[in-house]
């Protein structure tokens, strides 16, 4: 529509760059993944049942993988 302003649309002309809002989401996601890595490591170390501890460590490794994957996309 001529003369209308789509100020709610947040896009970039170069899709290799993130908008401020997208970058904020990515930072939050990375922070959450780091928190889960720490919580899993702590829980696994406290766990007295070896099998459950191993499951928690495995979950922590998945969060570590997610963190590293997202980080590699940003580099």
N, C-alpha and C positions, 0 to 999 in steps of 0.2 A: 504494500500500500504506500503510495508516494507520501513523503513527509512524515511517515511514522518512524519511530525510533525503537528498535528492538534491543533496549538496554539490558534486558534479562538474559539475552543470549551471550554466553561466554565461550568464545572459540578463539583459536589462534590461526593465523594464516599458514604457519609452519607447524605441522603436526608433530615435529620432533621436540617442540617446546611445550611445557605444561603451563596452564593458567595458574594464577595465584591460588585459586580454590582447589584445583587438582593437586597442586604441590602440597597444600595444607592437608588434604586427605592422605596423600602418600606419607607425609611426615607422621601423621597420627597412626597410620597402619604400621609403619616401621617401629614406632614407640610401643605399640601393643604387642608386636611380635617379640621385641626385646624383653618386655615384661613377662611374656609367657615363657620365653627361654629361661629366664632367671627363676620363675616360679616352678617350672618343671625340674630344673636342676636341684633346687632347694628341696622340693618334695621327694624327689628320687633319693637324695642323700639321707633324708630323714626316715624313709620307708624301711621298715624292718622285714617286709616280705620281698624277697629277691625278685620274684616273678612280677609283682606289681611295680617294683622299682624299675625294672627293665622296660615295662610298658610306658611308664612315665618318661623315662629317658628317651625312648623312641619318639614319643610325642614331642618332646623338647627338640629333638633332631629335626623333626618335620617343620617346626617353627623356625629353627635355624636355617633350614633350606629355603623356606619362604622368604625370610629376611634377606638372605644372600642373593636370591633370584631377583627380587625387586631392586635391590641395591645395584646389581649388575646392569639392569636396564637403565639406570640413571647415570651410569658412567659413560 
